[in-house]
Structure formats: structure tokens, C-alpha cells
Amino acid sequence: LFLNKNPIEKEVQDQKGNTFLMRIFPYRTSDQEIDGAVISFINLNELKAARLATDENAAKYNAIYNHVSDVICVVDIEGTILAINNVFDSGFEPTELIGQKFFETTDMDDTERLEAFKKVLRTNKPASYTLNYNSPEGVQKWYDVDLVPINRKEKLTSVILIGHDVTVYKENEGKLL
């Protein structure tokens, strides 16, 4: 500290297991001479607990996101795909869809999903629609899609779309009619 005149920061623990950020600064006189040190301790327990809770929540989210059988897609308020899991049978890899405009990824009629998206943006409340499209293999698919607003500091920042494959139900419904 006194040789290079730079402050030192180090994470330390007390005997009870509390974690602190210890900062040691040179104490300077009015003539800018070093005449000692100032030591401060900042309690990091709450920050560490929050970091641990965030890590646990991220692990839970990733487990759900990567293993659920429903399509999960997050788009920003401009309609740009921010994230999508591996479930949707679009003919594209999820990494190819990230950064694309949600409404430009297929050639299907977008009227219903565009209206649902606009409703979420306008009301900041969930909306839903049914998606009917042909997969890249030419198979007709049906999804019930819920759009849920994501807010940060009370401001709508993105929308999560959760699509549940209801193709079997629709096919059976058609056989009954």
C-alpha cells in the first residue's frame, strides 16, 4: 500500500462466517504525504445471499426452459426474438432465429398473433391465440399460445410466448365432427 500508493480491496471473512469487502486507502495529509491508512469494511452478506438466490433461480429457469415440452420464446417489444427453446418445429435452429423478427420467421397468416401481440403491448396484460401452420415436413400443427408481458421496473420490456402443442386434440376433434 505505502510503496505503490494504490488502495487495496480484498474479500475477507470473520470468525462467524460473515463476508466483508475490506478496503485499505492511504491516508494523505494536506501536503499529499502519506501519514497512515484508512480501513473500511463493507458487509457483503446480503449481496452474497442475493447472488446465490439469483443463481438458484437461473438454474430453475434453465431446467424448465430446456426440458419443458412447450415452446418458449421471448421477444422484445419490437418483435425481435431474444430467446427460444429447442421445441418449436420451424425448420430452423433456435440460434438461427435469435435476432430475427418474430413476424418474419414464417410465411403463415400473422393476423391473429399480431393482434394478440399488439394487445399485450397496449394493455400490458396476457393474451392468447391459436396457431395453425404446416411444419417443414408438411404436417399440419396446432399450438395454443399464451403471450405474457415481462415488466422491469413497471415498464413492459418484452413478451414471453408459451406455445402448447394441441395438434392431437385438434385432429381428434376433427374426427368427432
C-alpha positions in Angstrom: 0.0 0.0 0.0 2.6 2.5 1.0 5.0 1.5 -1.7 2.7 2.0 -4.7 0.2 4.3 -3.1 -2.8 2.4 -4.5 -5.8 1.3 -2.5 -6.2 -2.4 -1.7 -9.5 -4.3 -1.9 -9.9 -7.8 -0.6 -12.8 -10.0 0.4 -12.4 -11.3 3.9 -14.4 -13.4 6.4 -14.8 -13.0 10.1 -14.8 -16.0 12.6 -18.7 -16.2 12.3 -18.5 -16.6 8.5 -19.7 -13.1 7.6 -18.1 -11.8 4.4 -16.8 -8.2 4.0 -15.1 -6.2 1.4 -12.1 -4.7 3.1 -10.7 -1.6 1.5 -7.4 0.0 2.6 -6.7 3.5 1.4 -3.6 5.6 2.1 -4.4 8.5 4.5 -2.9 11.6 3.0 -2.2 14.9 4.7 -3.0 18.2 3.2 0.5 18.2 1.7 -0.4 14.9 0.0 2.1 13.0 2.2 1.0 9.5 3.3 0.5 9.5 7.1 -1.3 6.2 7.7 -4.1 4.2 6.3 -7.9 4.2 6.3 -9.6 0.8 6.5 -13.2 0.3 5.7 -15.3 -2.9 5.8 -18.5 -3.3 3.7 -20.8 -6.2 4.7 -21.4 -8.4 1.6 -23.7 -10.9 3.3 -26.9 -9.6 1.6 -25.2 -9.3 -1.8 -23.9 -12.9 -1.5 -27.3 -14.1 -0.5 -28.9 -12.3 -3.4 -26.3 -13.7 -5.8 -26.9 -17.2 -4.5 -30.7 -16.8 -4.9 -30.2 -15.4 -8.5 -28.0 -18.4 -9.3 -30.6 -20.8 -7.9 -33.4 -19.1 -9.9 -31.4 -19.2 -13.1 -30.8 -22.9 -12.6 -34.5 -23.5 -12.1 -35.4 -21.4 -15.1 -32.8 -23.2 -17.3 -34.2 -26.6 -16.2 -37.7 -25.6 -17.2 -36.7 -23.8 -20.3 -34.6 -26.6 -21.7 -36.8 -29.6 -20.7 -40.4 -28.5 -21.0 -42.4 -29.9 -23.9 -43.9 -26.4 -24.7 -42.4 -23.8 -27.0 -41.0 -20.9 -25.0 -40.0 -17.8 -26.9 -39.0 -14.4 -25.6 -39.4 -11.3 -27.9 -38.7 -7.7 -27.2 -41.4 -5.0 -27.7 -40.2 -4.5 -31.3 -40.9 -8.2 -32.0 -37.2 -9.3 -32.1 -36.6 -12.9 -30.9 -34.4 -12.8 -27.8 -34.5 -16.4 -26.8 -36.3 -19.6 -28.0 -36.0 -23.2 -26.7 -35.5 -26.2 -28.9 -39.1 -27.4 -29.1 -40.7 -25.5 -32.0 -40.6 -27.4 -35.3 -39.9 -24.5 -37.6 -37.1 -25.9 -39.7 -34.6 -23.5 -38.1 -32.2 -24.0 -35.3 -33.0 -21.7 -32.3 -29.7 -19.9 -32.8 -30.8 -19.0 -36.3 -34.0 -17.4 -35.0 -32.4 -15.2 -32.3 -32.3 -11.7 -33.5 -34.9 -12.3 -36.2 -38.2 -10.5 -36.2 -40.9 -12.8 -34.8 -43.4 -12.0 -37.6 -40.9 -12.6 -40.4 -39.9 -16.2 -39.4 -42.8 -17.9 -41.2 -45.0 -17.4 -44.2 -48.2 -18.1 -42.3 -51.0 -15.6 -41.8 -49.9 -13.5 -38.9 -53.2 -11.6 -38.3 -54.2 -13.4 -35.1 -50.8 -13.5 -33.5 -50.0 -9.9 -34.5 -53.3 -8.8 -32.9 -52.5 -10.7 -29.7 -49.0 -9.2 -29.6 -50.4 -5.7 -30.0 -53.0 -6.3 -27.3 -50.2 -7.3 -24.8 -48.3 -4.1 -25.8 -51.4 -2.0 -25.5 -52.8 -3.4 -22.2 -49.7 -4.9 -20.5 -51.9 -8.0 -19.9 -51.7 -11.6 -21.1 -53.3 -12.6 -24.4 -53.6 -15.8 -26.3 -54.3 -17.2 -29.8 -54.3 -20.5 -31.6 -51.6 -21.0 -34.2 -52.2 -23.3 -37.2 -49.3 -23.9 -39.6 -47.6 -26.6 -41.7 -44.3 -27.9 -40.4 -41.3 -28.1 -42.7 -42.3 -31.7 -43.4 -45.8 -30.6 -44.5 -47.6 -31.8 -41.3 -50.4 -29.5 -40.1 -49.7 -28.4 -36.5 -51.8 -26.6 -33.9 -50.5 -24.6 -30.9 -52.4 -22.8 -28.2 -50.1 -19.8 -27.5 -50.1 -17.6 -24.4 -48.4 -14.2 -24.5 -47.3 -12.9 -21.1 -45.8 -9.4 -20.6 -42.4 -9.1 -18.8 -42.0 -5.9 -16.9 -38.9 -4.4 -15.5 -39.4 -1.6 -13.0 -43.1 -1.4 -14.0 -42.2 -0.9 -17.7 -43.0 -3.5 -20.4 -39.7 -4.7 -21.8 -40.5 -8.0 -23.5 -43.1 -10.7 -24.1 -42.8 -14.4 -23.4 -44.8 -16.7 -25.7 -45.6 -20.2 -24.4 -47.0 -22.5 -27.0 -48.6 -25.8 -26.2 -48.9 -28.3 -29.0 -52.6 -29.2 -29.3 -52.3 -31.0 -32.7 -53.6 -34.4 -31.3 -56.6 -32.7 -29.7 -57.4 -30.8 -32.9 -57.1 -34.0 -35.0 -59.3 -35.9 -32.6 -61.8 -33.0 -32.6 -61.9 -33.2 -36.4 -62.6 -36.9 -36.3 -65.6 -36.3 -33.9 -67.2 -33.8 -36.2 
